[in-house]
Amino acid sequence: MRELINLGLRSVRKYSLWDYAFLKITLISFGILIGAYFAKFFLAHSSLLWTIFIVSYFWIMYRTFIAHKS
């Protein structure tokens, strides 16, 4: 398992902008598909999902614009 993770990390270092774009498209479309098949479940837990989104959004904004400023 450790070797698989190391292989993935080495590969990601060589990604181009296009590779990252396709990765994002893949993840977004997969999330939409999961949401379409399990819509009732996700609607029932929408407050939890909004909380997770807001916390992770602010964490990424902090790490991007404040923590790595210097």
Predicted model as a PDB file, atoms N, CA, C, CB and O in Angstrom, pLDDT in the B-factor column:
MODEL        1                                                                  
ATOM      1  N   MET A   1       0.818  -1.185   0.000  1.00 91.00           N  
ATOM      2  CA  MET A   1       0.000   0.000   0.000  1.00 91.00           C  
ATOM      3  C   MET A   1       0.869   1.258   0.000  1.00 91.00           C  
ATOM      4  CB  MET A   1      -0.935  -0.007   1.200  1.00 91.00           C  
ATOM      5  O   MET A   1       0.573   2.224  -0.703  1.00 91.00           O  
ATOM      6  N   ARG A   2       1.935   1.239   0.788  1.00 93.00           N  
ATOM      7  CA  ARG A   2       2.838   2.385   0.853  1.00 93.00           C  
ATOM      8  C   ARG A   2       3.467   2.662  -0.506  1.00 93.00           C  
ATOM      9  CB  ARG A   2       3.929   2.147   1.898  1.00 93.00           C  
ATOM     10  O   ARG A   2       3.639   3.818  -0.890  1.00 93.00           O  
ATOM     11  N   GLU A   3       3.807   1.611  -1.227  1.00 93.00           N  
ATOM     12  CA  GLU A   3       4.411   1.775  -2.559  1.00 93.00           C  
ATOM     13  C   GLU A   3       3.410   2.377  -3.547  1.00 93.00           C  
ATOM     14  CB  GLU A   3       4.921   0.419  -3.090  1.00 93.00           C  
ATOM     15  O   GLU A   3       3.786   3.187  -4.395  1.00 93.00           O  
ATOM     16  N   LEU A   4       2.154   1.989  -3.441  1.00 92.00           N  
ATOM     17  CA  LEU A   4       1.113   2.556  -4.295  1.00 92.00           C  
ATOM     18  C   LEU A   4       0.934   4.053  -4.025  1.00 92.00           C  
ATOM     19  CB  LEU A   4      -0.215   1.816  -4.077  1.00 92.00           C  
ATOM     20  O   LEU A   4       0.779   4.842  -4.957  1.00 92.00           O  
ATOM     21  N   ILE A   5       0.956   4.436  -2.752  1.00 92.00           N  
ATOM     22  CA  ILE A   5       0.847   5.850  -2.398  1.00 92.00           C  
ATOM     23  C   ILE A   5       2.044   6.629  -2.920  1.00 92.00           C  
ATOM     24  CB  ILE A   5       0.729   6.019  -0.879  1.00 92.00           C  
ATOM     25  O   ILE A   5       1.881   7.718  -3.469  1.00 92.00           O  
ATOM     26  N   ASN A   6       3.247   6.083  -2.757  1.00 91.00           N  
ATOM     27  CA  ASN A   6       4.444   6.754  -3.263  1.00 91.00           C  
ATOM     28  C   ASN A   6       4.414   6.898  -4.778  1.00 91.00           C  
ATOM     29  CB  ASN A   6       5.691   5.991  -2.844  1.00 91.00           C  
ATOM     30  O   ASN A   6       4.829   7.927  -5.312  1.00 91.00           O  
ATOM     31  N   LEU A   7       3.928   5.882  -5.470  1.00 91.00           N  
ATOM     32  CA  LEU A   7       3.788   5.964  -6.925  1.00 91.00           C  
ATOM     33  C   LEU A   7       2.830   7.082  -7.314  1.00 91.00           C  
ATOM     34  CB  LEU A   7       3.296   4.625  -7.496  1.00 91.00           C  
ATOM     35  O   LEU A   7       3.104   7.849  -8.238  1.00 91.00           O  
ATOM     36  N   GLY A   8       1.706   7.174  -6.607  1.00 89.00           N  
ATOM     37  CA  GLY A   8       0.744   8.237  -6.877  1.00 89.00           C  
ATOM     38  C   GLY A   8       1.337   9.618  -6.637  1.00 89.00           C  
ATOM     39  O   GLY A   8       1.141  10.526  -7.444  1.00 89.00           O  
ATOM     40  N   LEU A   9       2.062   9.785  -5.534  1.00 90.00           N  
ATOM     41  CA  LEU A   9       2.670  11.076  -5.229  1.00 90.00           C  
ATOM     42  C   LEU A   9       3.734  11.465  -6.251  1.00 90.00           C  
ATOM     43  CB  LEU A   9       3.279  11.046  -3.839  1.00 90.00           C  
ATOM     44  O   LEU A   9       3.830  12.632  -6.632  1.00 90.00           O  
ATOM     45  N   ARG A  10       4.527  10.502  -6.695  1.00 91.00           N  
ATOM     46  CA  ARG A  10       5.527  10.785  -7.731  1.00 91.00           C  
ATOM     47  C   ARG A  10       4.862  11.174  -9.047  1.00 91.00           C  
ATOM     48  CB  ARG A  10       6.438   9.566  -7.944  1.00 91.00           C  
ATOM     49  O   ARG A  10       5.346  12.058  -9.753  1.00 91.00           O  
ATOM     50  N   SER A  11       3.758  10.516  -9.375  1.00 89.00           N  
ATOM     51  CA  SER A  11       3.046  10.823 -10.614  1.00 89.00           C  
ATOM     52  C   SER A  11       2.425  12.205 -10.577  1.00 89.00           C  
ATOM     53  CB  SER A  11       1.972   9.788 -10.875  1.00 89.00           C  
ATOM     54  O   SER A  11       2.470  12.931 -11.570  1.00 89.00           O  
ATOM     55  N   VAL A  12       1.841  12.581  -9.435  1.00 89.00           N  
ATOM     56  CA  VAL A  12       1.175  13.877  -9.317  1.00 89.00           C  
ATOM     57  C   VAL A  12       2.170  15.024  -9.486  1.00 89.00           C  
ATOM     58  CB  VAL A  12       0.465  13.990  -7.961  1.00 89.00           C  
ATOM     59  O   VAL A  12       1.812  16.080 -10.008  1.00 89.00           O  
ATOM     60  N   ARG A  13       3.397  14.830  -9.055  1.00 90.00           N  
ATOM     61  CA  ARG A  13       4.410  15.878  -9.215  1.00 90.00           C  
ATOM     62  C   ARG A  13       4.665  16.204 -10.687  1.00 90.00           C  
ATOM     63  CB  ARG A  13       5.717  15.452  -8.547  1.00 90.00           C  
ATOM     64  O   ARG A  13       5.139  17.293 -11.008  1.00 90.00           O  
ATOM     65  N   LYS A  14       4.354  15.272 -11.573  1.00 91.00           N  
ATOM     66  CA  LYS A  14       4.594  15.465 -12.997  1.00 91.00           C  
ATOM     67  C   LYS A  14       3.345  15.901 -13.757  1.00 91.00           C  
ATOM     68  CB  LYS A  14       5.128  14.195 -13.595  1.00 91.00           C  
ATOM     69  O   LYS A  14       3.387  16.032 -14.980  1.00 91.00           O  
ATOM     70  N   TYR A  15       2.238  16.128 -13.056  1.00 91.00           N  
ATOM     71  CA  TYR A  15       0.989  16.532 -13.702  1.00 91.00           C  
ATOM     72  C   TYR A  15       1.131  17.906 -14.348  1.00 91.00           C  
ATOM     73  CB  TYR A  15      -0.163  16.542 -12.686  1.00 91.00           C  
ATOM     74  O   TYR A  15       1.803  18.794 -13.822  1.00 91.00           O  
ATOM     75  N   SER A  16       0.490  18.056 -15.484  1.00 93.00           N  
ATOM     76  CA  SER A  16       0.402  19.356 -16.141  1.00 93.00           C  
ATOM     77  C   SER A  16      -0.912  20.017 -15.737  1.00 93.00           C  
ATOM     78  CB  SER A  16       0.504  19.212 -17.693  1.00 93.00           C  
ATOM     79  O   SER A  16      -1.719  19.437 -15.010  1.00 93.00           O  
ATOM     80  N   LEU A  17      -1.109  21.236 -16.220  1.00 94.00           N  
ATOM     81  CA  LEU A  17      -2.358  21.933 -15.951  1.00 94.00           C  
ATOM     82  C   LEU A  17      -3.544  21.149 -16.507  1.00 94.00           C  
ATOM     83  CB  LEU A  17      -2.323  23.344 -16.551  1.00 94.00           C  
ATOM     84  O   LEU A  17      -4.596  21.085 -15.871  1.00 94.00           O  
ATOM     85  N   TRP A  18      -3.386  20.564 -17.664  1.00 95.00           N  
ATOM     86  CA  TRP A  18      -4.454  19.776 -18.285  1.00 95.00           C  
ATOM     87  C   TRP A  18      -4.779  18.536 -17.453  1.00 95.00           C  
ATOM     88  CB  TRP A  18      -4.055  19.364 -19.711  1.00 95.00           C  
ATOM     89  O   TRP A  18      -5.943  18.159 -17.319  1.00 95.00           O  
ATOM     90  N   ASP A  19      -3.749  17.905 -16.897  1.00 94.00           N  
ATOM     91  CA  ASP A  19      -3.978  16.734 -16.045  1.00 94.00           C  
ATOM     92  C   ASP A  19      -4.817  17.108 -14.826  1.00 94.00           C  
ATOM     93  CB  ASP A  19      -2.636  16.120 -15.597  1.00 94.00           C  
ATOM     94  O   ASP A  19      -5.743  16.385 -14.460  1.00 94.00           O  
ATOM     95  N   TYR A  20      -4.491  18.242 -14.196  1.00 93.00           N  
ATOM     96  CA  TYR A  20      -5.283  18.698 -13.049  1.00 93.00           C  
ATOM     97  C   TYR A  20      -6.703  19.060 -13.457  1.00 93.00           C  
ATOM     98  CB  TYR A  20      -4.615  19.899 -12.388  1.00 93.00           C  
ATOM     99  O   TYR A  20      -7.648  18.816 -12.708  1.00 93.00           O  
ATOM    100  N   ALA A  21      -6.854  19.643 -14.643  1.00 94.00           N  
ATOM    101  CA  ALA A  21      -8.198  19.988 -15.127  1.00 94.00           C  
ATOM    102  C   ALA A  21      -9.040  18.720 -15.297  1.00 94.00           C  
ATOM    103  CB  ALA A  21      -8.114  20.763 -16.472  1.00 94.00           C  
ATOM    104  O   ALA A  21     -10.198  18.686 -14.880  1.00 94.00           O  
ATOM    105  N   PHE A  22      -8.471  17.693 -15.898  1.00 95.00           N  
ATOM    106  CA  PHE A  22      -9.207  16.439 -16.075  1.00 95.00           C  
ATOM    107  C   PHE A  22      -9.481  15.754 -14.742  1.00 95.00           C  
ATOM    108  CB  PHE A  22      -8.432  15.497 -16.989  1.00 95.00           C  
ATOM    109  O   PHE A  22     -10.530  15.132 -14.573  1.00 95.00           O  
ATOM    110  N   LEU A  23      -8.557  15.859 -13.796  1.00 93.00           N  
ATOM    111  CA  LEU A  23      -8.794  15.299 -12.469  1.00 93.00           C  
ATOM    112  C   LEU A  23      -9.990  15.988 -11.812  1.00 93.00           C  
ATOM    113  CB  LEU A  23      -7.535  15.444 -11.585  1.00 93.00           C  
ATOM    114  O   LEU A  23     -10.860  15.319 -11.255  1.00 93.00           O  
ATOM    115  N   LYS A  24     -10.038  17.315 -11.874  1.00 94.00           N  
ATOM    116  CA  LYS A  24     -11.165  18.056 -11.301  1.00 94.00           C  
ATOM    117  C   LYS A  24     -12.474  17.696 -11.994  1.00 94.00           C  
ATOM    118  CB  LYS A  24     -10.919  19.563 -11.403  1.00 94.00           C  
ATOM    119  O   LYS A  24     -13.490  17.497 -11.328  1.00 94.00           O  
ATOM    120  N   ILE A  25     -12.460  17.613 -13.303  1.00 96.00           N  
ATOM    121  CA  ILE A  25     -13.675  17.248 -14.049  1.00 96.00           C  
ATOM    122  C   ILE A  25     -14.142  15.856 -13.649  1.00 96.00           C  
ATOM    123  CB  ILE A  25     -13.422  17.307 -15.575  1.00 96.00           C  
ATOM    124  O   ILE A  25     -15.338  15.622 -13.476  1.00 96.00           O  
ATOM    125  N   THR A  26     -13.204  14.940 -13.503  1.00 96.00           N  
ATOM    126  CA  THR A  26     -13.542  13.578 -13.098  1.00 96.00           C  
ATOM    127  C   THR A  26     -14.192  13.562 -11.716  1.00 96.00           C  
ATOM    128  CB  THR A  26     -12.290  12.694 -13.104  1.00 96.00           C  
ATOM    129  O   THR A  26     -15.227  12.926 -11.519  1.00 96.00           O  
ATOM    130  N   LEU A  27     -13.583  14.260 -10.762  1.00 95.00           N  
ATOM    131  CA  LEU A  27     -14.118  14.269  -9.400  1.00 95.00           C  
ATOM    132  C   LEU A  27     -15.472  14.961  -9.317  1.00 95.00           C  
ATOM    133  CB  LEU A  27     -13.142  14.950  -8.462  1.00 95.00           C  
ATOM    134  O   LEU A  27     -16.366  14.492  -8.614  1.00 95.00           O  
ATOM    135  N   ILE A  28     -15.628  16.069 -10.027  1.00 95.00           N  
ATOM    136  CA  ILE A  28     -16.914  16.778 -10.007  1.00 95.00           C  
ATOM    137  C   ILE A  28     -18.005  15.931 -10.634  1.00 95.00           C  
ATOM    138  CB  ILE A  28     -16.806  18.122 -10.741  1.00 95.00           C  
ATOM    139  O   ILE A  28     -19.097  15.819 -10.077  1.00 95.00           O  
ATOM    140  N   SER A  29     -17.726  15.327 -11.792  1.00 96.00           N  
ATOM    141  CA  SER A  29     -18.759  14.516 -12.445  1.00 96.00           C  
ATOM    142  C   SER A  29     -19.093  13.277 -11.616  1.00 96.00           C  
ATOM    143  CB  SER A  29     -18.303  14.099 -13.853  1.00 96.00           C  
ATOM    144  O   SER A  29     -20.249  12.854 -11.587  1.00 96.00           O  
ATOM    145  N   PHE A  30     -18.112  12.691 -10.947  1.00 96.00           N  
ATOM    146  CA  PHE A  30     -18.382  11.549 -10.077  1.00 96.00           C  
ATOM    147  C   PHE A  30     -19.261  11.962  -8.902  1.00 96.00           C  
ATOM    148  CB  PHE A  30     -17.068  10.937  -9.567  1.00 96.00           C  
ATOM    149  O   PHE A  30     -20.177  11.231  -8.523  1.00 96.00           O  
ATOM    150  N   GLY A  31     -18.989  13.128  -8.326  1.00 94.00           N  
ATOM    151  CA  GLY A  31     -19.814  13.635  -7.238  1.00 94.00           C  
ATOM    152  C   GLY A  31     -21.245  13.900  -7.672  1.00 94.00           C  
ATOM    153  O   GLY A  31     -22.187  13.612  -6.933  1.00 94.00           O  
ATOM    154  N   ILE A  32     -21.408  14.449  -8.868  1.00 95.00           N  
ATOM    155  CA  ILE A  32     -22.758  14.693  -9.389  1.00 95.00           C  
ATOM    156  C   ILE A  32     -23.491  13.376  -9.613  1.00 95.00           C  
ATOM    157  CB  ILE A  32     -22.697  15.497 -10.705  1.00 95.00           C  
ATOM    158  O   ILE A  32     -24.676  13.265  -9.298  1.00 95.00           O  
ATOM    159  N   LEU A  33     -22.799  12.379 -10.153  1.00 96.00           N  
ATOM    160  CA  LEU A  33     -23.428  11.067 -10.365  1.00 96.00           C  
ATOM    161  C   LEU A  33     -23.856  10.429  -9.049  1.00 96.00           C  
ATOM    162  CB  LEU A  33     -22.470  10.131 -11.103  1.00 96.00           C  
ATOM    163  O   LEU A  33     -24.955   9.882  -8.950  1.00 96.00           O  
ATOM    164  N   ILE A  34     -22.997  10.496  -8.047  1.00 95.00           N  
ATOM    165  CA  ILE A  34     -23.360   9.936  -6.741  1.00 95.00           C  
ATOM    166  C   ILE A  34     -24.566  10.672  -6.175  1.00 95.00           C  
ATOM    167  CB  ILE A  34     -22.170  10.018  -5.757  1.00 95.00           C  
ATOM    168  O   ILE A  34     -25.488  10.053  -5.645  1.00 95.00           O  
ATOM    169  N   GLY A  35     -24.552  12.017  -6.290  1.00 93.00           N  
ATOM    170  CA  GLY A  35     -25.686  12.810  -5.806  1.00 93.00           C  
ATOM    171  C   GLY A  35     -26.972  12.501  -6.538  1.00 93.00           C  
ATOM    172  O   GLY A  35     -28.051  12.549  -5.948  1.00 93.00           O  
ATOM    173  N   ALA A  36     -26.869  12.183  -7.826  1.00 95.00           N  
ATOM    174  CA  ALA A  36     -28.074  11.866  -8.600  1.00 95.00           C  
ATOM    175  C   ALA A  36     -28.670  10.529  -8.169  1.00 95.00           C  
ATOM    176  CB  ALA A  36     -27.754  11.837 -10.102  1.00 95.00           C  
ATOM    177  O   ALA A  36     -29.890  10.385  -8.098  1.00 95.00           O  
ATOM    178  N   TYR A  37     -27.821   9.561  -7.883  1.00 96.00           N  
ATOM    179  CA  TYR A  37     -28.321   8.244  -7.498  1.00 96.00           C  
ATOM    180  C   TYR A  37     -28.801   8.191  -6.049  1.00 96.00           C  
ATOM    181  CB  TYR A  37     -27.245   7.209  -7.710  1.00 96.00           C  
ATOM    182  O   TYR A  37     -29.657   7.374  -5.708  1.00 96.00           O  
ATOM    183  N   PHE A  38     -28.260   9.049  -5.205  1.00 95.00           N  
ATOM    184  CA  PHE A  38     -28.616   9.033  -3.791  1.00 95.00           C  
ATOM    185  C   PHE A  38     -29.174  10.389  -3.351  1.00 95.00           C  
ATOM    186  CB  PHE A  38     -27.395   8.658  -2.939  1.00 95.00           C  
ATOM    187  O   PHE A  38     -28.829  10.885  -2.279  1.00 95.00           O  
ATOM    188  N   ALA A  39     -30.032  10.984  -4.176  1.00 95.00           N  
ATOM    189  CA  ALA A  39     -30.539  12.335  -3.934  1.00 95.00           C  
ATOM    190  C   ALA A  39     -31.296  12.436  -2.608  1.00 95.00           C  
ATOM    191  CB  ALA A  39     -31.447  12.763  -5.080  1.00 95.00           C  
ATOM    192  O   ALA A  39     -31.101  13.396  -1.863  1.00 95.00           O  
ATOM    193  N   LYS A  40     -32.139  11.482  -2.309  1.00 95.00           N  
ATOM    194  CA  LYS A  40     -32.926  11.547  -1.065  1.00 95.00           C  
ATOM    195  C   LYS A  40     -32.021  11.533   0.166  1.00 95.00           C  
ATOM    196  CB  LYS A  40     -33.917  10.371  -0.996  1.00 95.00           C  
ATOM    197  O   LYS A  40     -32.252  12.267   1.127  1.00 95.00           O  
ATOM    198  N   PHE A  41     -31.011  10.706   0.123  1.00 94.00           N  
ATOM    199  CA  PHE A  41     -30.076  10.624   1.246  1.00 94.00           C  
ATOM    200  C   PHE A  41     -29.363  11.955   1.451  1.00 94.00           C  
ATOM    201  CB  PHE A  41     -29.050   9.503   1.014  1.00 94.00           C  
ATOM    202  O   PHE A  41     -29.287  12.450   2.576  1.00 94.00           O  
ATOM    203  N   PHE A  42     -28.839  12.541   0.372  1.00 92.00           N  
ATOM    204  CA  PHE A  42     -28.087  13.788   0.502  1.00 92.00           C  
ATOM    205  C   PHE A  42     -28.983  14.965   0.867  1.00 92.00           C  
ATOM    206  CB  PHE A  42     -27.352  14.087  -0.788  1.00 92.00           C  
ATOM    207  O   PHE A  42     -28.553  15.861   1.593  1.00 92.00           O  
ATOM    208  N   LEU A  43     -30.204  14.978   0.381  1.00 94.00           N  
ATOM    209  CA  LEU A  43     -31.130  16.043   0.765  1.00 94.00           C  
ATOM    210  C   LEU A  43     -31.476  15.961   2.245  1.00 94.00           C  
ATOM    211  CB  LEU A  43     -32.407  15.970  -0.076  1.00 94.00           C  
ATOM    212  O   LEU A  43     -31.655  16.988   2.900  1.00 94.00           O  
ATOM    213  N   ALA A  44     -31.568  14.762   2.767  1.00 96.00           N  
ATOM    214  CA  ALA A  44     -31.866  14.588   4.184  1.00 96.00           C  
ATOM    215  C   ALA A  44     -30.698  15.046   5.069  1.00 96.00           C  
ATOM    216  CB  ALA A  44     -32.197  13.123   4.472  1.00 96.00           C  
ATOM    217  O   ALA A  44     -30.905  15.386   6.234  1.00 96.00           O  
ATOM    218  N   HIS A  45     -29.497  15.059   4.533  1.00 95.00           N  
ATOM    219  CA  HIS A  45     -28.305  15.443   5.292  1.00 95.00           C  
ATOM    220  C   HIS A  45     -27.688  16.742   4.763  1.00 95.00           C  
ATOM    221  CB  HIS A  45     -27.268  14.318   5.246  1.00 95.00           C  
ATOM    222  O   HIS A  45     -26.477  16.937   4.872  1.00 95.00           O  
ATOM    223  N   SER A  46     -28.492  17.612   4.205  1.00 94.00           N  
ATOM    224  CA  SER A  46     -27.946  18.806   3.559  1.00 94.00           C  
ATOM    225  C   SER A  46     -27.280  19.763   4.553  1.00 94.00           C  
ATOM    226  CB  SER A  46     -29.048  19.534   2.815  1.00 94.00           C  
ATOM    227  O   SER A  46     -26.296  20.411   4.198  1.00 94.00           O  
ATOM    228  N   SER A  47     -27.781  19.869   5.775  1.00 96.00           N  
ATOM    229  CA  SER A  47     -27.140  20.772   6.738  1.00 96.00           C  
ATOM    230  C   SER A  47     -25.734  20.290   7.096  1.00 96.00           C  
ATOM    231  CB  SER A  47     -27.996  20.890   8.013  1.00 96.00           C  
ATOM    232  O   SER A  47     -24.818  21.099   7.247  1.00 96.00           O  
ATOM    233  N   LEU A  48     -25.564  18.990   7.231  1.00 96.00           N  
ATOM    234  CA  LEU A  48     -24.232  18.433   7.484  1.00 96.00           C  
ATOM    235  C   LEU A  48     -23.310  18.689   6.291  1.00 96.00           C  
ATOM    236  CB  LEU A  48     -24.323  16.915   7.775  1.00 96.00           C  
ATOM    237  O   LEU A  48     -22.146  19.052   6.467  1.00 96.00           O  
ATOM    238  N   LEU A  49     -23.827  18.502   5.097  1.00 94.00           N  
ATOM    239  CA  LEU A  49     -23.012  18.728   3.902  1.00 94.00           C  
ATOM    240  C   LEU A  49     -22.601  20.191   3.767  1.00 94.00           C  
ATOM    241  CB  LEU A  49     -23.773  18.288   2.656  1.00 94.00           C  
ATOM    242  O   LEU A  49     -21.465  20.482   3.391  1.00 94.00           O  
ATOM    243  N   TRP A  50     -23.517  21.118   4.073  1.00 95.00           N  
ATOM    244  CA  TRP A  50     -23.168  22.542   4.040  1.00 95.00           C  
ATOM    245  C   TRP A  50     -22.102  22.858   5.087  1.00 95.00           C  
ATOM    246  CB  TRP A  50     -24.421  23.413   4.275  1.00 95.00           C  
ATOM    247  O   TRP A  50     -21.189  23.637   4.815  1.00 95.00           O  
ATOM    248  N   THR A  51     -22.200  22.275   6.262  1.00 97.00           N  
ATOM    249  CA  THR A  51     -21.198  22.501   7.298  1.00 97.00           C  
ATOM    250  C   THR A  51     -19.830  22.007   6.856  1.00 97.00           C  
ATOM    251  CB  THR A  51     -21.608  21.811   8.594  1.00 97.00           C  
ATOM    252  O   THR A  51     -18.829  22.701   7.031  1.00 97.00           O  
ATOM    253  N   ILE A  52     -19.784  20.812   6.284  1.00 95.00           N  
ATOM    254  CA  ILE A  52     -18.521  20.263   5.781  1.00 95.00           C  
ATOM    255  C   ILE A  52     -17.955  21.159   4.689  1.00 95.00           C  
ATOM    256  CB  ILE A  52     -18.721  18.829   5.245  1.00 95.00           C  
ATOM    257  O   ILE A  52     -16.754  21.430   4.672  1.00 95.00           O  
ATOM    258  N   PHE A  53     -18.801  21.619   3.783  1.00 95.00           N  
ATOM    259  CA  PHE A  53     -18.341  22.490   2.706  1.00 95.00           C  
ATOM    260  C   PHE A  53     -17.763  23.793   3.254  1.00 95.00           C  
ATOM    261  CB  PHE A  53     -19.488  22.790   1.741  1.00 95.00           C  
ATOM    262  O   PHE A  53     -16.673  24.201   2.854  1.00 95.00           O  
ATOM    263  N   ILE A  54     -18.480  24.446   4.160  1.00 97.00           N  
ATOM    264  CA  ILE A  54     -18.039  25.744   4.675  1.00 97.00           C  
ATOM    265  C   ILE A  54     -16.724  25.612   5.447  1.00 97.00           C  
ATOM    266  CB  ILE A  54     -19.124  26.357   5.580  1.00 97.00           C  
ATOM    267  O   ILE A  54     -15.813  26.419   5.267  1.00 97.00           O  
ATOM    268  N   VAL A  55     -16.629  24.606   6.295  1.00 97.00           N  
ATOM    269  CA  VAL A  55     -15.393  24.402   7.063  1.00 97.00           C  
ATOM    270  C   VAL A  55     -14.225  24.121   6.131  1.00 97.00           C  
ATOM    271  CB  VAL A  55     -15.559  23.245   8.066  1.00 97.00           C  
ATOM    272  O   VAL A  55     -13.159  24.715   6.291  1.00 97.00           O  
ATOM    273  N   SER A  56     -14.400  23.238   5.170  1.00 95.00           N  
ATOM    274  CA  SER A  56     -13.300  22.908   4.256  1.00 95.00           C  
ATOM    275  C   SER A  56     -12.953  24.085   3.347  1.00 95.00           C  
ATOM    276  CB  SER A  56     -13.666  21.687   3.407  1.00 95.00           C  
ATOM    277  O   SER A  56     -11.785  24.275   3.009  1.00 95.00           O  
ATOM    278  N   TYR A  57     -13.944  24.875   2.948  1.00 94.00           N  
ATOM    279  CA  TYR A  57     -13.695  26.048   2.117  1.00 94.00           C  
ATOM    280  C   TYR A  57     -12.817  27.046   2.867  1.00 94.00           C  
ATOM    281  CB  TYR A  57     -15.024  26.709   1.696  1.00 94.00           C  
ATOM    282  O   TYR A  57     -11.814  27.522   2.336  1.00 94.00           O  
ATOM    283  N   PHE A  58     -13.201  27.360   4.111  1.00 96.00           N  
ATOM    284  CA  PHE A  58     -12.405  28.313   4.878  1.00 96.00           C  
ATOM    285  C   PHE A  58     -11.017  27.762   5.190  1.00 96.00           C  
ATOM    286  CB  PHE A  58     -13.123  28.676   6.172  1.00 96.00           C  
ATOM    287  O   PHE A  58     -10.056  28.529   5.241  1.00 96.00           O  
ATOM    288  N   TRP A  59     -10.888  26.461   5.399  1.00 93.00           N  
ATOM    289  CA  TRP A  59      -9.582  25.866   5.627  1.00 93.00           C  
ATOM    290  C   TRP A  59      -8.690  26.050   4.393  1.00 93.00           C  
ATOM    291  CB  TRP A  59      -9.724  24.371   5.974  1.00 93.00           C  
ATOM    292  O   TRP A  59      -7.530  26.442   4.521  1.00 93.00           O  
ATOM    293  N   ILE A  60      -9.219  25.773   3.218  1.00 91.00           N  
ATOM    294  CA  ILE A  60      -8.431  25.929   1.995  1.00 91.00           C  
ATOM    295  C   ILE A  60      -8.072  27.392   1.753  1.00 91.00           C  
ATOM    296  CB  ILE A  60      -9.198  25.372   0.792  1.00 91.00           C  
ATOM    297  O   ILE A  60      -6.947  27.693   1.354  1.00 91.00           O  
ATOM    298  N   MET A  61      -9.014  28.305   1.991  1.00 91.00           N  
ATOM    299  CA  MET A  61      -8.715  29.729   1.815  1.00 91.00           C  
ATOM    300  C   MET A  61      -7.627  30.184   2.799  1.00 91.00           C  
ATOM    301  CB  MET A  61      -9.995  30.576   2.006  1.00 91.00           C  
ATOM    302  O   MET A  61      -6.739  30.953   2.433  1.00 91.00           O  
ATOM    303  N   TYR A  62      -7.702  29.713   4.026  1.00 92.00           N  
ATOM    304  CA  TYR A  62      -6.671  30.032   5.018  1.00 92.00           C  
ATOM    305  C   TYR A  62      -5.315  29.505   4.573  1.00 92.00           C  
ATOM    306  CB  TYR A  62      -7.042  29.445   6.390  1.00 92.00           C  
ATOM    307  O   TYR A  62      -4.327  30.240   4.575  1.00 92.00           O  
ATOM    308  N   ARG A  63      -5.267  28.232   4.192  1.00 89.00           N  
ATOM    309  CA  ARG A  63      -3.992  27.622   3.787  1.00 89.00           C  
ATOM    310  C   ARG A  63      -3.428  28.262   2.518  1.00 89.00           C  
ATOM    311  CB  ARG A  63      -4.176  26.121   3.567  1.00 89.00           C  
ATOM    312  O   ARG A  63      -2.211  28.333   2.348  1.00 89.00           O  
ATOM    313  N   THR A  64      -4.302  28.723   1.635  1.00 85.00           N  
ATOM    314  CA  THR A  64      -3.848  29.295   0.376  1.00 85.00           C  
ATOM    315  C   THR A  64      -3.371  30.733   0.539  1.00 85.00           C  
ATOM    316  CB  THR A  64      -4.958  29.235  -0.648  1.00 85.00           C  
ATOM    317  O   THR A  64      -2.312  31.091   0.025  1.00 85.00           O  
ATOM    318  N   PHE A  65      -4.132  31.559   1.244  1.00 86.00           N  
ATOM    319  CA  PHE A  65      -3.853  32.986   1.254  1.00 86.00           C  
ATOM    320  C   PHE A  65      -3.212  33.513   2.525  1.00 86.00           C  
ATOM    321  CB  PHE A  65      -5.095  33.714   1.021  1.00 86.00           C  
ATOM    322  O   PHE A  65      -2.657  34.612   2.513  1.00 86.00           O  
ATOM    323  N   ILE A  66      -3.267  32.769   3.619  1.00 87.00           N  
ATOM    324  CA  ILE A  66      -2.712  33.276   4.869  1.00 87.00           C  
ATOM    325  C   ILE A  66      -1.511  32.460   5.329  1.00 87.00           C  
ATOM    326  CB  ILE A  66      -3.777  33.279   5.950  1.00 87.00           C  
ATOM    327  O   ILE A  66      -0.449  33.029   5.584  1.00 87.00           O  
ATOM    328  N   ALA A  67      -1.650  31.157   5.440  1.00 81.00           N  
ATOM    329  CA  ALA A  67      -0.598  30.318   5.984  1.00 81.00           C  
ATOM    330  C   ALA A  67       0.655  30.298   5.111  1.00 81.00           C  
ATOM    331  CB  ALA A  67      -1.111  28.920   6.166  1.00 81.00           C  
ATOM    332  O   ALA A  67       1.762  30.219   5.643  1.00 81.00           O  
ATOM    333  N   HIS A  68       0.515  30.366   3.807  1.00 74.00           N  
ATOM    334  CA  HIS A  68       1.654  30.293   2.901  1.00 74.00           C  
ATOM    335  C   HIS A  68       2.026  31.660   2.360  1.00 74.00           C  
ATOM    336  CB  HIS A  68       1.354  29.351   1.755  1.00 74.00           C  
ATOM    337  O   HIS A  68       2.655  31.763   1.307  1.00 74.00           O  
ATOM    338  N   LYS A  69       1.644  32.709   3.072  1.00 71.00           N  
ATOM    339  CA  LYS A  69       1.907  34.066   2.613  1.00 71.00           C  
ATOM    340  C   LYS A  69       3.393  34.402   2.649  1.00 71.00           C  
ATOM    341  CB  LYS A  69       1.134  35.059   3.459  1.00 71.00           C  
ATOM    342  O   LYS A  69       3.903  35.075   1.753  1.00 71.00           O  
ATOM    343  N   SER A  70       4.083  33.936   3.677  1.00 61.00           N  
ATOM    344  CA  SER A  70       5.499  34.282   3.814  1.00 61.00           C  
ATOM    345  C   SER A  70       6.425  33.288   3.172  1.00 61.00           C  
ATOM    346  CB  SER A  70       5.852  34.413   5.247  1.00 61.00           C  
ATOM    347  O   SER A  70       7.643  33.461   3.216  1.00 61.00           O  
TER     348      SER A  70                                                      
ENDMDL                                                                          
END                                                                             
